[in-house]
Amino acid sequence: MEVVGAAAEPGDGTVAGLYGVPTVSDVLALLARVPVASAGAGMIDQLRQLEDVKSLAGARQADITVAFDGFQRRVQAAAGVPADEQGAGVAAQIALARRESPAKGGRLFGLAKGVSDCLCRRAVVAG
């Protein structure tokens, strides 16, 4: 499935890599080089820290999912796609990127939008 408006080269049109900001690939390469701690307490600390990495990665996936939906809708609108058809296929693309089934991709997409909406409302109320 082709992503509408996708960059021709990986990294094209992204902020990551500019101004010294690491890409996700850079972070993965760095994480892969972290040695296993030599003592039990250090190993437990590493396990806890890796749980934090997973949590942060999940949050970033939700942010990117919502941003991708908005991007696709803008591209589709500019291409003249009717408003009620904009966003079609986004959940399938999310599923493919996350190596999940289309059904689970739809659930993850809905969850990301819900979490984003909830956090935006909280920010407005708290602001």
N, C-alpha and C positions, 0 to 999 in steps of 0.2 A: 504494500500500500504506500503510495507516494504522499508525502507531507506537502500540502499546498504551501507554496512560498518557502520551501526548505532551501537552506544554503547549499551551494554546489560542493563545498568542501567542509569537512568537519571543522568547527571553530569559526567559520565565516559568520560575520554579523553578531558575534557574541562579545560581551564585555570581558569574560574570563580570558586571561592571557595578556590583556592590556594593562598598563600601569602597574605591573607586578602582581596582579591578582591571579592566584593559581587556578587552573582548571580542575574539574573533577578528576580527570585523568592524572594530573599532577598529585593530587591528594591520595588517590588510590596507589600510585607508585610509591609514595612516601610511606603510606601505611603498610604496604607489603614488605618494606625494609625494616620495620620495627622488630627487633629481636624479642623472643620470649624472655620474660624476666627469669632470673636465676634462682629466686627464692619463692617460697609459697605465698608470702604476703604480697610480693610484687606481682605474682601471677594473678592473685585475686584482684588487685588494683587494676591490672590490665583488663581483666574480664569486665569489671565495672565500667572502665573507661570505654571499652568497645561497645557496651550496651548504650552508653551515651552517644557514641558515634552512630549506632543504628537509629536511635531516637531522632537525632539531628538529621540524618539522611532521610528518614520518613517525613519529617517536617518540610525539608527542602523539596522532596518529591511532590508534596501537596502544593507547595508554592508554585513550583514549575508547572504542575498540571493545570492549575488555574490560569497561570500566565499563558500557557500554550493554548488553552481554550480561547482566551481573549484574542491572542494573536491570530489564530485560525479564523475566528469570526470576523476580524478586521480585514484579513486577506480575502475571505469569501465575500464580504460586503463590497469591497473594492472591485471584485470580479463580477459583481452583479447578481450574486446568489440571493434568492429571495430570503427575507428575514427569518421565515419559519423553517428554512432549510439550513441556515447557518449553524455550524457546529456539528453537522452530521459527520460521523466517522471519527470524531475526536476520541471517544472512549475506546474505539478499536485500536487507534494509534497508541494510546496510553497503555493498553494491554500489551501490545506488541513490544513497546519499549521496555516494559516491566517484566516481560517474559511470563505473562499470565494469560489465562483464557479470556476470550471476549467478555464473557459473563462477569468474571471477577474484575476485569478492566472497567466495566461499567460501574461496578460497586465502588471501586477505588476512586473513580472519577467523581461519582456522587459524593463520596465521603470527603474528598479534597475540597469540593465546592462548598459543602456544608461547614466544614471546619473553617474555611476562609471567611464565609459569611458570618459565622459565629464570632470569629476573632475581630472582624471589621466592626460588628455591632458593639462588641465590648470596648473597642478602642474609642468609638464615638461616644459611648456612655461615660467612659472613664475620662475622656478628653475634656 
